[in-house]
Amino acid sequence: MSYSTEEMKGRIHIRIAEITIAIEWEDRNLHCVLHPVYQPFSSNGKSDIVLRLREGTQHVTAGKRVFDCAPVWRLYRGNGNWVITLFADKREPHAERVMVLNPSLRRGELYVKRPPHDSPFIVDPFHGPTAELLMVHYLAQGKGILLHSCGIELDGKGILFAGHSGAGKSTMAQLWKGGGSIPILSDDRIIVRKKNGAFWMYGTPWHGEGKFASPHGCPLDKIYFIRHANENRIRKTGEIEAISRLLTYSFPPYWDKRGMRFILDFLTDLGTSVPCRQLGFHPDRGIIPFIRSID
């Protein structure tokens, strides 16, 4: 697997949903790399979030535990900061890392553990769920939300197909891929934000089985809550049901009261402003003219 590498002592930028994250480092023995899935999201310019890369997770004091998602990650509050610990996989004991973020979530430090006998020290700063967790926290500060969904751009307008694992998001993406030159933003994770009074959807690097991951965005036009069915059929949803389902398919910050208030208000606005429908679909290309025929 190939990586894109920058010179030691420098910066790497990625841009997701018009939010730019910069990784900075000073250690001359350290090489920072981007995994291939993040390469289309590589960017330059002004940073919204800056993380300084540092060696040695053992130097971090976590503080009070406020959320536990073991064995993947835990969240602490210490000295007014957010502290996220990401656990090492047993097969990768040196993948352990700690993020320390200031209250605004705009500045922080990313501590990583050096594998034994590695010189130079090569680091993938977004290994595992590092970037996704950072984005979930940051979006909840009045910026938007991450949804478990497939997203396509059809005639310049965005369509979301939301659902849990197994609902058919990757299948839906593959069907649209085979049905013509339809841009597919993601088959598993979509970010929704509000811009100039309108909702927009954006692709992310966090793909599903189909490995669709695009850095592009477009105005959001419709939302479908999908499931597999013997035939294509659709029904409208009421506003309360739509909002409830959107919450189910979101990644809300349960540990953050202020963030939760924003997310609930945002989903209420989204569920009452954008048409939402239930969609049972048969997994063949007949779904494409079916969706096109819906007003």
Residue pairs with C-beta under 8 A, 6 or more apart in sequence:
1 36
2 36
3 33
3 34
3 35
3 36
3 124
4 33
4 34
4 36
4 39
4 42
5 31
5 32
5 33
6 12
6 31
6 32
6 33
8 25
8 27
8 28
8 29
8 30
8 31
8 32
8 120
9 25
9 26
9 27
9 28
9 30
10 24
10 25
10 32
11 22
11 23
11 24
11 25
12 22
12 23
12 32
12 34
12 42
12 125
13 20
13 21
13 22
13 23
13 42
13 43
13 44
13 45
13 47
14 20
14 21
14 34
14 38
14 41
14 42
14 43
14 126
14 131
14 205
15 21
15 41
15 42
15 43
15 45
15 215
16 41
16 131
16 135
16 191
16 202
16 204
16 205
16 215
17 135
17 144
17 191
17 193
17 202
17 204
17 217
18 193
18 195
18 202
18 217
19 48
19 49
19 135
19 138
19 143
20 43
20 45
20 46
20 47
20 48
20 49
21 47
21 48
21 49
21 50
21 51
21 131
21 134
22 47
22 49
22 50
22 51
23 32
23 51
23 53
23 110
23 125
24 50
24 51
24 52
24 53
25 32
25 52
25 53
25 123
27 53
27 55
27 121
29 119
29 120
29 121
30 53
30 55
30 120
30 121
30 122
30 123
31 120
31 121
31 122
31 123
32 53
32 123
32 125
33 122
33 123
33 124
34 42
34 124
34 126
35 124
35 126
35 127
37 205
37 207
37 211
37 213
38 126
38 131
38 205
40 205
40 213
40 214
40 215
41 205
41 215
48 106
48 138
49 105
49 106
49 107
49 108
49 134
49 138
50 106
50 107
50 108
51 99
51 107
51 108
51 109
51 110
51 125
51 134
52 108
52 109
52 110
53 109
53 110
53 112
53 123
53 125
54 109
54 110
54 111
54 112
55 111
55 112
55 113
55 114
55 121
56 111
56 113
56 114
57 85
57 96
57 97
57 98
57 111
57 112
57 113
59 111
60 83
60 98
60 100
60 111
61 78
61 79
62 74
62 76
62 78
62 83
62 85
62 98
63 76
63 77
63 78
63 79
63 81
63 83
64 76
64 77
64 78
65 74
65 75
65 76
66 75
66 76
66 77
66 255
67 74
67 75
67 254
67 255
68 74
68 75
69 75
70 87
71 87
72 86
72 87
72 128
72 129
73 84
73 85
73 86
73 87
73 129
73 133
74 84
74 85
74 87
75 82
75 83
75 84
75 255
76 82
76 83
76 84
76 85
77 83
78 100
80 102
80 103
81 100
81 101
81 102
81 103
81 108
82 99
82 100
82 101
82 102
82 103
82 105
82 108
82 137
83 98
83 99
83 100
83 101
84 98
84 99
84 101
84 133
84 134
84 137
85 96
85 97
85 98
86 95
86 96
86 97
86 98
86 99
86 128
86 129
86 130
86 133
87 96
88 94
88 95
88 96
88 113
89 95
94 113
94 114
94 115
94 116
95 113
95 127
95 128
96 112
96 113
97 110
97 111
97 112
97 113
97 127
97 130
98 110
98 111
99 108
99 109
99 110
99 111
99 130
99 133
99 134
100 108
100 109
100 111
101 107
101 108
101 134
101 137
102 108
104 141
105 134
105 137
105 138
105 141
110 125
110 130
112 123
112 125
114 121
115 121
126 205
131 205
132 146
132 189
132 204
132 206
135 146
135 191
135 204
136 146
136 251
136 253
137 253
137 256
137 259
139 145
139 146
139 191
139 193
140 252
140 253
140 256
140 259
140 260
140 262
140 263
141 259
141 262
142 262
143 193
144 191
144 192
144 193
144 194
144 266
145 191
145 192
145 250
145 251
145 252
145 263
145 266
145 267
145 270
146 189
146 190
146 191
146 204
146 250
146 251
147 160
147 162
147 189
147 190
147 191
147 192
147 246
147 249
147 250
147 251
148 162
148 163
148 164
148 165
148 169
148 188
148 189
148 249
148 250
148 251
149 160
149 161
149 162
149 163
149 169
149 186
149 188
149 189
149 190
149 249
150 160
150 161
150 162
150 169
150 170
150 172
150 173
150 184
150 186
150 187
150 188
150 190
150 208
150 212
151 158
151 159
151 160
151 161
151 184
151 185
151 186
151 190
151 201
151 203
152 158
152 159
152 161
152 173
152 176
152 182
152 183
152 184
152 185
153 159
153 182
153 183
153 185
153 216
153 218
154 182
154 221
154 291
154 292
156 218
156 219
157 218
157 219
157 220
157 221
157 222
158 185
158 200
158 201
158 217
158 218
158 219
158 220
158 221
159 221
159 222
159 223
159 224
159 291
160 190
160 192
160 201
160 220
160 222
160 223
160 224
161 168
161 169
161 172
161 224
161 226
161 279
162 223
162 224
162 225
162 226
162 245
162 246
162 249
163 169
163 225
163 226
163 227
163 249
164 248
164 249
167 226
167 227
167 228
168 226
168 227
168 228
168 281
168 283
169 187
169 188
169 208
169 226
170 187
170 188
170 208
170 209
170 210
170 212
171 228
171 283
172 187
172 226
172 281
172 287
173 184
173 186
173 187
173 208
173 210
173 212
174 187
174 210
175 283
175 284
175 285
175 287
175 288
176 182
176 184
176 288
177 184
177 210
177 212
178 285
179 285
179 288
180 288
183 214
183 216
183 218
184 210
184 212
184 214
185 201
185 202
185 203
185 204
185 212
185 214
185 216
185 217
185 218
186 203
186 204
186 206
186 207
186 208
186 212
186 213
186 214
187 207
187 208
187 209
187 210
187 211
187 212
188 206
188 207
188 208
189 204
189 206
189 207
189 208
190 201
190 202
190 203
190 204
191 201
191 202
191 204
192 199
192 200
192 201
192 202
192 220
192 270
193 199
193 200
193 202
194 200
194 266
194 269
198 219
198 220
199 219
199 220
199 270
199 273
199 274
200 217
200 218
200 219
200 220
201 217
201 218
201 219
201 220
202 215
202 216
202 217
203 212
203 213
203 214
203 215
203 216
203 217
204 213
205 213
206 213
207 213
220 274
221 274
221 275
222 274
222 275
222 276
222 277
222 294
223 242
223 246
223 270
223 274
223 275
223 276
223 277
224 234
224 276
224 277
224 278
224 279
224 291
225 237
225 245
225 249
225 276
225 277
225 278
225 279
226 279
226 280
226 281
227 278
227 279
227 280
227 281
228 280
228 281
228 282
228 283
229 280
229 281
229 282
230 282
231 280
231 282
232 279
232 280
232 281
232 282
232 286
232 287
232 290
233 279
233 280
234 277
234 278
234 279
234 280
234 294
235 277
235 278
236 277
236 278
237 245
237 276
237 277
237 278
239 271
239 272
242 271
242 272
242 276
243 267
243 268
243 270
243 271
243 272
245 276
246 267
246 270
246 271
246 276
247 263
247 264
247 267
250 263
250 267
252 259
252 260
252 263
253 259
253 260
253 263
254 260
277 294
281 287
281 290
